[in-house]
Amino acid sequence: MILPLGMTIWFSLIRFSLLNGMGGFVGLLNYRYFISDPAFLTALLNTLVFVGSVLVVSIVAGTVAALIMDQPIFGRGLCRLMIISPFFVMPTVGALLWKNLLMDPVSGLFAFLASALGIQPFDWFARAPMFAIIIIVSWQWIPFAALIILTALQSIDDEQKEAAEMDGARIIPLFIWIVAPHIARAITVVVLVETIFLLSVFAEILVTTNGGPGLATTTLAFLVYTQGLLGFDVGEASAGGVIAVILANIVAIFLIRMIGKNLEG
C-alpha cells in the first residue's frame, strides 16, 4: 500500500502524460486543475448522493432481511441462501446481469412485465441512471448488512423479548424499544465498512452507464479514471486519487469517532 501511495503522490506533483511521458516538477498545479475541473463538483455531489442512498437502502433492506432470517419460518435455510447469494457475485457480473437481463428497456425482465401490464417500459439507464446504479450496488451490499445485523439479533436475550410480549408489547414497540437499540452498534459497523468500500465503486458504473449520460453517474473514482486513462493525464488523475484518499480518510475518521461514542454508550 505504501509504495503505490507514494508513487501516486509523486506523480501528482509532476507533469506526467501517457502521450508525452514524465515532465518537470509542478507542485500543486495538478491539484488546482483537478479541483477547478467543471466535473469535480458534480462528481463530488454524485458520490455523496450515491454513498448515502446505498447506505440507507442496504441498511433498511438488510434489517428487514435479518428479521426474516431470524424467524422460525418454513424454508428458512433456503431463504437465508437466497438473501446471502448476491454477496458471492462479482460486481462486474452482477452489474451486467442487472443491465442486460433485468433493466434492458427492450429485452429485460422489467420491460417484459411492464409490457404485460400495458405499461410503457422504462429506460433505466437513460432516464434514471443514478437510481439504477444505486439499486444494483444496494443489491450487492444488502447481504453484508443482513449478516451483521442478524448476528446482533441472535444475541438478544429471549427472556427480555418474552417479558415484553407478556407485558403486551406489539411488534412495532418491541422493535423500537428492544430490537433497535440492540442492533444499533451493528448498524454503525455496517455504515463504516460500506462507506469505505462505496467511495471506490467503479466497475458497476463502467459496465452500465460509463459515467453518463453526461456526468449523471460520474463519481470521484470514475472521474480519476476518466482523467488518467481517457484524458491520458496521469498527473492530474493522481492528484484526484490523492484527494479521494484524503476525503475517504476524513469520512472514515468521522465514522470511527461516531462508532466509538456509540460503543461507549
N, C-alpha and C positions, 0 to 999 in steps of 0.2 A: 504493500500500500504506500509506503514512504517513497519508494523510487518513482512510481508513476505520478504521485502528487508533486514531488519535487520537480520532475520534468515538465509537468503542466504549468507550474508556477514560473519556471524559467521560460517556457515557450510564450507565456502571456506577457513577458517583459521584453520580447524581441520581435522583430518583423519576420514573420515566418509564413510563407505562402507555398502551397503544394505545386504551384506553377513556377515560381521564381526561386524557391529554396529559402534558406535562412538569410536574414539580413542583420542589421545592427541593433543595438540596444535602444528601445523606445520608451522605457519606463512604464508609466501608467496610461500611455496613449491607447493601447488596445482596450483597456477597461472603459475609457471615455467613449470610444467608438461603440462598444457593445451596449453601454447604458444609454447612449444617445440614439441608438437604433430605434426607428419608429415601432418595430415589432417587439421591443423589450417590455414595455408596459403592458401590452396586450398579452404577451406570453406569461408575464408575472400574474396578471389577473386570472388568466385561464388556469394557471397552475393552482392558485388558491381556490378557485371555484371547483376545479376537478378534485383536489385532495379533500376539501371539506365535504363535497357531495358524496364521494365514495365512502368516507368515514361514516357519515350519517346512515347511508343505505346499508352498508355492511354491518354496522353495529345493531341497527333496528332489526334487520332481517336475520342476523346471526343470533340475536336474543330470542326471537321467535323460533328459529330452528332449534336452538338449545333447549328451549322449553318443551318443544315437541319430542326431541330425542330423550328428554328426561322422564317422559311419561311412560307408564307400563302399557303401551298400546300394542295391538296386533301388528306384527311385521316390523318391530322396532329396529331390528338388525338391518333389514333392507332399507328402511327409512334413513338410518344413520349412514349407510353406504352411499345412498343417492345424494345426501346432503354434502358429504365429505368429498365425493368424487371430483368436483371441479378443481379441487386443490392439487390434484395429480396431473392435470392437463397443462402442457406447456403454454405459456402466454401467447405465443405466435399461433399455435394450433387452435387455441380457444378463440382468439380473435377472428381467425379465418372461418371457423365453424359458425360463429355468430354472423359474420359478414355474408357468407355465401349460402348457408343453409337456413338461417332464420330471418335475417333482416334484408335480404335481397328484395328490391321492390317488384321484381318480375317472377322469380322462381323460388323465393324464400317461403318458409312456413307461415310467417306472419302475413305475407301478401296473399297466400292461399286462403287463410282463414278470413281475411278481410273480404276477399272476392266472394267467398262462400256466404258471407253475411250481407253482401251487396254494398260493401263499403270500398271506397277508393283506396288501394294500397298506399301505404305511407313510405316515402323515400327517406329512411332514417338518416343516412349519411349526407344527404343533400339539404334536408330541411331542419334536422336536429342533430348535427354531428357530435357536439359535445355530450348531449344527453345519451347518445348511442354508446360513446366511449365509456361514460360513467356506468352504464348498465353492464357492459362487458367486463370492466375491471371489478366492479362490485361483485358480480357473479363469481369471479375468481377468488375474492377475499372473504366472502361470506363463510365458507367452511372454516377458515382460520379463526374468525371471530366466534363462530359457533362452538368450536372445540375448546377454546379458552374459557368461554362463558359457561359451557356445560361442566367443565371441571369445577368451577366455582359453585354451580348449582348443586352438584353432587356432594359438596362438602357442607351443605346446610343441614343443621340438626333437625331430623324428622320430628322429634318431640316438640320443638318450637313451632313447627308448622301445624302439627296436630293440635297443640294447645290453642293456637289462633283460630283454627277451624272450629274447635269446640266452643270457643267464645263467640262464634257467629260471623267470623270474618269471611267475606266472599272473595272471589278470585282477584278482582282489581285491588281492593285494600290489602289483600295478602301479598300481592306483588309489590305494591308501593312501599309498604312498611317493613316487610321481611326480606323478600327476594331482592329487590332493587338495591338496598344498602349493602347486601352481601356480595352482589356481583359488581359493585362499583369499582373495586380495585382491579378486577379482571378487565373491565372495560377500559380503564386508564392504561393498562398494559397493551391492550389491543390498539388503542389510539397511538401510543408511542411507536410500536413496531410498524404498524401500517403506514403511518405518516412518513417515516424514514424511507420506506420502500416506494411509496406512491410518488414521492418527489422525483424519482428517477424513472418513472414509467415511460417507455419508449416504443417497444415492439408493437403494442396494441395500436398505437397511433400510426406507426409507419405502414402497417399492413392493411389498415382500414381507410383512413382519411388522408394519410400523408401530410398531416398538419392543416389540411383545408376543411372546407372551402375557404380560400384566402388564408386568414390566420385564425379561423374559428376554433381549431383544436391544436394550435401550436402552443406548447408548454416550454418552460425554460430548457428542459432536457432536449426537446426536439429542436429548439432554436439553436442550441450549441451544435447539434448535428448538422443543421442547415448551413451554419456559418463555416464549419470545418470541412465537410465533405461535399457540399453543393456549392459553397462560395469559395472553397479552396483556401480560406484564410485561417490557418491553424492558430496564429497568434490571437486573433480576436475570439475564436472558439475556445481557446484555452482560458482566456480571461473570463468568458462566460461560464466555463466549468468551475473556475475558482469562485466566482460569485455564487453559483449554485451550491457549492460545498459550504460556503460561509452561511448562506441562508438556511441550508439544511441543518447546520450545527446550531444556529440560533433557535430554530424551531425545536430541535432535539433537547437543548438545554432547558428551554421553557417547559417542555412537556415533562422532562425528568424532574424538574422542581415541582411541577404540579402533582406528579405521581408521588413524589416524596412526601408532600403535605398530606395527600390522601392516605398513604400508608401509615403515616404517623398518627392521623386522626382515627 
